[in-house]
Amino acid sequence: YSGYRLGAKTTVVVPETTPAFIRDRLESYKAKVIVHGKQWSEANGLAEKIALEEDAFFAHPFEGEDTWTGHATIVHEMCAQLRDAGETVPPSFICTCVGGGGLLLGIAQGLREVGWT
């Protein structure tokens, strides 16, 4: 989506287990989708290789401060929506999935930034 919005050439490498609807969605945003490997680590290895060979930016899906900062905006959006609704008390909990940990780290960062810790 970001590449589409920025008008940047975007290549996404996904494993064979990635559902067709996800690949279709990526392609709808003009991304070149390469299916490689049976598991994520194989696809990620190819993505890193392509980025190195093409001297391109590599956006890791869950590692790195820039990624976490992007995920932190979820909490900022929640905070703004609750404030707009007149709510002054933070939520009792936020439930999120945990895979690589990047989303969780971003949520934690966002909680600190809005003062909900």
HELIX and SHEET records of a PDB file:
HELIX    1   1 SER A    2  LEU A    6  1                                   5    
HELIX    2   2 ALA A   20  SER A   28  1                                   9    
HELIX    3   3 TRP A   40  GLU A   53  1                                  14    
HELIX    4   4 GLU A   65  ASP A   84  1                                  20    
HELIX    5   5 GLY A  102  VAL A  114  1                                  13    
SHEET    1   A 2 THR A  11  VAL A  14  0                                        
SHEET    2   A 2 LYS A  32  VAL A  35  1                                        
END                                                                             
